[in-house]
């Protein structure tokens, strides 16, 4: 559908107006066909419960509200940085209370009197006779004092006897300890002397045993060497350890040379005889072949 826009005109009063040519409303389907929607590449929804275009749940949860950011930056360009804080003015006020007074002493409790005060007068000799009444008490006190004194004296005497007995026992014990120490020392000296004598006797016995063994070994060696030396010399002589220098020189130097010379001479003689025999045989065969007499 196209429409031709008419030129805009301004009303006499200066307001903007717009006008277009009248045109008929085109006829179109009220609902789209499914085939047309599939050709257009759109998904057909038959139920609004599965339509993604329908929002379910609260309608304000997915809305993002713009956040206004307000930055108040204060740049400090001083040589030394200082913390800027809002300082509230304050005033220090002091007050002092009065000193505490000491607590007064608590007054003694005096109970109130009840009843009536009554007094009586006793004359001398009306109640009891002092000399007569004090005699039993005095006898008891004196008797107890004397008895306690006697007990203390007896205790002191018993303690003195115990000290004397303890002193005597201590002296006897010291004497016994001294005697025991003397006997122990005597026993120790005897034991040391016994051990020393035993060691000396063992040393003497060992020395005698060693001497006897040496004498027996010497006698056995002498008896053994009496027959050993001749046999050793004989064996060494048989093996050539003891020899005459002239005889050894003749045997090792002259005789081998002589045998070698004799052998060479015999070899030469045998060679000469072999040559003569071969010449003689040749001459004999030659004369036989020639028919001449052989002389």
C-alpha positions in Angstrom: 0.0 0.0 0.0 1.3 3.3 -0.9 0.0 6.7 -0.1 0.7 10.0 -1.5 1.6 12.6 1.0 0.2 15.9 0.4 2.4 18.9 0.9 2.3 20.1 4.4 0.8 23.4 4.9 0.8 25.7 7.8 -2.4 27.0 9.2 -3.0 30.6 9.3 -2.5 30.5 13.0 0.9 28.8 12.6 0.0 25.2 13.7 1.2 22.0 11.9 -1.5 20.0 10.0 -1.3 16.7 8.0 -3.8 15.3 5.4 -3.7 12.2 3.1 -5.8 10.8 0.4 -8.5 8.4 1.6 -7.9 4.7 0.7 -9.8 1.5 1.3 -8.7 -1.0 3.9 -7.0 -4.1 2.3 -8.6 -7.4 2.9 -6.5 -10.0 4.9 -7.0 -13.1 6.9 -7.8 -12.7 10.6 -5.5 -15.7 11.5 -2.4 -16.9 9.8 -2.3 -20.3 8.2 0.1 -22.8 9.8 1.8 -23.5 6.5 2.6 -19.8 6.1 4.1 -19.7 9.6 6.2 -22.7 9.0 7.4 -21.2 5.7 8.3 -18.1 7.6 10.5 -20.2 10.1 8.4 -19.5 13.2 7.3 -22.1 15.7 3.6 -22.6 16.0 2.3 -22.7 19.6 -1.1 -24.3 20.1 -1.2 -23.7 23.9 -0.2 -20.6 25.8 1.3 -22.7 28.6 4.1 -23.6 26.2 4.4 -20.3 24.5 7.7 -18.6 25.4 6.2 -15.2 24.8 3.9 -15.6 27.8 5.6 -14.6 31.1 4.9 -16.9 34.0 5.6 -16.1 37.7 6.1 -12.6 39.1 6.3 -9.9 36.5 8.9 -7.8 38.3 11.6 -10.4 39.1 13.3 -10.1 35.8 13.2 -6.4 35.6 16.5 -4.7 36.0 16.3 -1.3 37.7 18.9 1.2 36.8 21.2 2.1 39.6 22.3 5.6 39.9 26.0 5.9 40.6 27.1 9.0 42.4 30.8 9.4 42.9 31.9 12.3 45.0 35.7 12.2 44.5 37.9 14.7 46.3 41.4 15.0 45.0 44.0 16.0 47.6 47.0 17.7 46.0 48.8 18.7 49.2 52.4 17.7 50.0 51.4 15.6 53.0 48.2 13.5 52.8 45.8 14.0 55.7 42.7 12.1 56.5 39.6 14.2 56.0 37.0 13.4 58.6 34.0 15.2 60.0 35.2 16.4 63.3 32.6 17.1 65.8 33.4 19.7 68.3 33.4 18.5 71.9 34.0 20.0 75.3 35.6 18.3 78.3 33.9 19.0 81.6 35.1 17.7 84.9 33.4 17.4 88.3 34.6 16.1 91.7 32.4 14.6 94.4 33.0 15.2 98.0 35.3 12.8 99.9 33.6 10.0 101.7 33.4 10.4 105.4 34.4 7.6 107.8 31.6 5.5 109.1 30.9 6.3 112.8 31.6 3.5 115.2 28.6 1.3 116.0 27.5 1.8 119.5 27.5 -1.2 121.9 24.2 -3.0 122.3 22.9 -2.5 125.8 19.7 -4.3 126.4 17.0 -2.5 128.3 16.6 -3.4 131.9 13.7 -5.6 132.9 12.7 -6.2 136.4 13.7 -4.6 139.7 17.1 -4.3 141.4 17.2 -6.0 144.8 20.1 -5.9 147.3 20.8 -7.7 150.5 23.3 -7.4 153.3 25.2 -10.4 154.7 27.1 -10.0 157.9 30.4 -11.8 158.8 29.9 -15.4 159.9 26.4 -15.7 158.7 27.0 -17.9 155.6 30.0 -20.1 156.4 33.3 -20.4 158.4 36.2 -19.8 156.1 38.9 -21.7 158.1 36.6 -24.7 158.5 35.3 -24.7 155.0 38.6 -24.1 153.2 40.5 -27.0 155.0 39.2 -29.8 152.7 39.9 -27.8 149.6 43.3 -26.9 150.9 44.1 -30.6 151.7 43.0 -31.6 148.2 45.1 -29.0 146.5 48.2 -29.7 148.7 47.8 -33.5 148.2 47.4 -33.2 144.4 50.4 -30.8 144.3 52.6 -33.2 146.4 51.4 -36.2 144.3 52.2 -34.4 141.1 55.6 -33.4 142.4 56.4 -37.0 143.4 55.3 -38.2 140.0 57.6 -35.7 138.3 60.5 -36.7 140.6 59.9 -40.3 139.9 59.7 -39.6 136.1 63.0 -37.6 136.3 64.7 -40.4 138.1 63.4 -42.9 135.6 64.5 -40.7 132.7 68.0 -40.5 134.4 68.1 -44.3 134.7 67.1 -44.6 131.1 69.8 -42.1 130.0 72.4 -44.0 132.1 71.3 -47.3 130.6 71.3 -45.8 127.1 74.7 -44.3 127.7 76.0 -47.7 128.9 74.4 -49.4 126.0 75.9 -46.9 123.6 79.4 -47.4 125.1 79.0 -51.2 124.9 77.7 -50.9 121.3 80.7 -48.6 120.4 83.1 -51.1 122.0 81.4 -54.0 120.1 81.6 -51.9 116.9 85.3 -51.3 117.5 85.9 -55.0 118.1 83.9 -55.9 115.0 85.9 -53.4 113.0 89.2 -54.8 114.4 88.1 -58.4 113.6 87.0 -57.4 110.1 90.3 -55.6 109.5 92.1 -58.7 110.9 90.0 -61.0 108.7 90.7 -58.7 105.7 94.4 -58.8 106.3 94.3 -62.5 106.7 92.3 -62.8 103.5 94.7 -60.6 101.6 97.7 -62.5 102.9 96.0 -65.7 102.0 95.3 -64.5 98.5 98.8 -63.1 98.2 100.3 -66.5 99.3 98.0 -68.3 96.9 99.1 -66.1 94.0 102.7 -66.6 94.9 102.3 -70.4 95.2 100.4 -70.4 91.9 103.2 -68.3 90.3 105.8 -70.7 91.7 103.9 -73.8 90.5 103.4 -72.2 87.0 107.1 -71.3 86.9 108.1 -74.9 87.9 105.6 -76.3 85.4 107.0 -74.0 82.7 110.6 -75.0 83.7 109.7 -78.7 83.6 108.0 -78.2 80.2 111.1 -76.4 78.9 113.4 -79.2 80.2 111.2 -81.9 78.7 111.0 -80.0 75.4 114.8 -79.5 75.4 115.4 -83.2 76.1 112.9 -84.2 73.4 114.4 -81.8 70.9 117.9 -83.0 71.7 116.8 -86.7 71.3 114.9 -85.8 68.2 117.7 -83.8 66.7 120.3 -86.5 67.5 118.9 -88.6 64.6 117.6 -85.7 62.6 120.8 -83.9 61.9 122.6 -86.9 60.2 119.5 -87.7 58.2 119.0 -84.1 57.1 122.7 -83.8 56.1 122.4 -87.1 54.2 119.2 -86.0 52.4 120.7 -82.6 51.5 123.9 -84.2 50.3 121.9 -86.7 48.2 119.9 -83.8 46.7 123.0 -81.9 45.9 122.9 -79.2 48.4 126.4 -80.1 49.8 128.9 -80.6 46.9 132.6 -80.3 46.0 133.1 -77.1 43.9 135.7 -78.8 41.6 133.5 -81.8 41.1 130.4 -79.6 40.5 132.4 -77.5 38.0 133.5 -80.7 36.2 130.0 -82.1 36.2 128.2 -78.9 35.2 130.9 -77.3 32.9 133.5 -79.7 31.6 131.5 -82.9 31.2 128.7 -81.3 29.2 131.2 -79.6 26.9 133.2 -82.9 26.5 130.1 -84.8 25.7 129.0 -82.2 23.2 132.5 -82.3 21.5 132.5 -86.1 21.4 129.0 -86.0 20.0 130.1 -83.5 17.3 133.1 -85.6 16.5 131.1 -88.8 16.2 128.5 -87.0 14.0 131.4 -85.9 11.7 132.8 -89.4 11.7 129.5 -90.9 10.9 129.0 -88.3 8.1 132.4 -89.1 6.7 131.8 -92.8 6.8 128.4 -92.3 5.1 130.1 -90.3 2.3 132.8 -92.9 1.9 130.3 -95.7 1.8 128.2 -93.9 -0.8 131.4 -93.3 -3.0 132.4 -96.9 -2.6 129.0 -98.1 -3.6 128.9 -95.8 -6.6 132.4 -97.0 -7.8 131.4 -100.6 -7.3 128.2 -100.2 -9.3 130.1 -98.3 -12.0 132.7 -101.1 -12.4 130.0 -103.7 -12.4 128.3 -101.9 -15.2 131.5 -101.4 -17.1 132.5 -105.1 -16.7 135.8 -104.4 -15.2 137.1 -106.2 -12.2 136.7 -104.6 -8.9 139.6 -104.4 -6.7 
